[in-house]
Amino acid sequence: MKKHSLKTFIYYLSFYVLALSSTFAHKNHNSVPQNAPQLKPQEMQLFTINEFYKDKVKPIFQKKCFDCHSQNTQYPWYYKIPGAKQLIDDDLKKAKEHLDFSNDFPFGGHGTPNEDLDAIEDVTKDNSMPPFRYWILRWDSRILYEEKRIILEWVNRSKAALKEKNK
């Protein structure tokens, strides 16, 4: 009879302990947490749209759009200059009335989710956001080609999901 080394014994023992603990640790577990709400098909489409938004689009919007279209405004150094303050405050008010990214999709503002997606698509394609007087002072606020591609991909996926939802 061949003797096994202590090292071999510990290796096998560790393997069995790990295998048994994995088996019991994952017993009765699903990929969805037990306390997670069950989503209806329509809600699942909005959930999917929002997940893609949070993962890919929101980081772009945080860098490029949140100063005007959210409650997370970072005021520029010239905000306290008389005249500039009033102009900025008026721009911020109008921006948030139109589209407010403070919450995830669907956004706040005066439009429906489809109208918001159409507006985002239009301003992304024609480069009309941010406005000239904003990006002239903040060159890094312009949407780059790859960012534009990601935004438009999300818009198209979202429109398709909403179209399916309405069938």
N, C-alpha and C positions, 0 to 999 in steps of 0.2 A: 504494500500500500504506500502510495506516494504522499509525502507530507507537503502541505501548502505553506507558503510563507505567511507571516502575519500581514504583510502588505497586500497579498492576494486576498486574504480573508477580509480585510477592511474594505477593499475594493468591491467585492461581491456583496458584502453587508450594506455598504453605502448604496449600491445599485438597487438592491431590494427595498431598502427603506425609502429611497427616492421614488421608486415605482409605486409602492404602496401609498405613500403620502400623496402622490399625484392622483392616484385613483380615487382616494377618499376626499381629497380637497376639491375635486371637480365634480363630485357626485351631486346630481340635481341642480347643476348650474347651466344656464343658457348663456348665449352671447349677449342677451339683453338683460340688464339688471331686473330683478324681480319687482322692485318698487317703481320701475319706469312705467309711465302711462302708455296704454295701448293706443296707437294712432290709427285713425280711420284713413282710408286710401287718399282722400283729399288732403288731410293734414300731413300725411307722409310726403306728398309732393312739396308742400311748403317747407317741411322739415329738410328735405333733400336740397331744395333751392338754398335755404339758409345755411346749411352745412358747407356747401361749395362756396357761398358768399364769405362765411367766416374764415374759411381756410385759405382761399385764394384772392378774393376781391377786397375784403375789409382791410387787410394790411395796406393795399394800394390807396384806398379811400382815406385811411387814417393819415397817411403821409400827404396826400394831395387834396383832399376835399373836406376833411373834418374841421378845419379852421373856420369855415363858413357854414357848413351843412351839419353841424352837431352842437351839442352843449359843451364840447371840449375845445373851445376856441383858444388859440395861442395868439395873443395880441402882439402886433409888431411894436418896435421901439417908438415909432412915430404916432402911435394911437393917442397919446396925450396931447398932441399938437392940436390947437383949436382948428376946427374945420375938418381935419382928418378924422377925428373921433366921431363926428356926426355922420360923415360919409361912410365910415366903416360900420357904425351901428345900423345905419339904414340898409347897407348891403347885407349885413348879417341877418337882419329881420326878414328881408325879402328871401334870402337864401333858405332859411329855415321854414318859412311859410310854404315855399315851393317843394322842398325836399329836405327832410331831416334824418340824417343817418345815426342819430343818437342811439336808437334801438336797432336791432338787426332786422332783416327782411321779414315781413313787409315793413317798409319805412313809414315815418310820419310825414305829414305834409298834406297838400290838398288833393293829391291824385290817388287813383286806385293802383294796386300793384302793377297791372299792365301798363297804365299810363306812366308810372315811374320808370318802368323798364324801357318804354319807348323814349322817354326824355333822356335817360342815361345813354341809350344807344345813339340818339341824335347828337348830343353834345360830345360824345366820345368820337364819333365818326367825323364831325365837322370841326373838332378841336376848339369849340367855343367856350370850354371850361378848362381852367379858370379864366375869368375875364382878363383882358389885356392889362388893365391897371393893377391887377393883382400879380400876375406872373412877371410883369416887367420888374417888380421889386423882389420877387421870389422865383428865380429861375428854376429851382428844383421842384416847383409845383406843377410843371408841365407833365402831361401823361406821356410816357415813353412808348415806343412801338410794342414792346413785349407786354407792357401793362395794358395797353389798348387791346391787344389780342386776348388777354385773359378776361378783361371786362366784357368784351363782345361775346366771347364764348359763354360766359356765365349768363349774359342777357339772352342769348339764343336758347340755351338749355332751359332757362327759367320760363321763357315765353312758351316753349314747347310743353313744359310740365304744366303750366297754367291752362294751356289750351286743352290738354288731356283732362285736367281737373274739371273743366267746364262741359265736357262731353256727357 
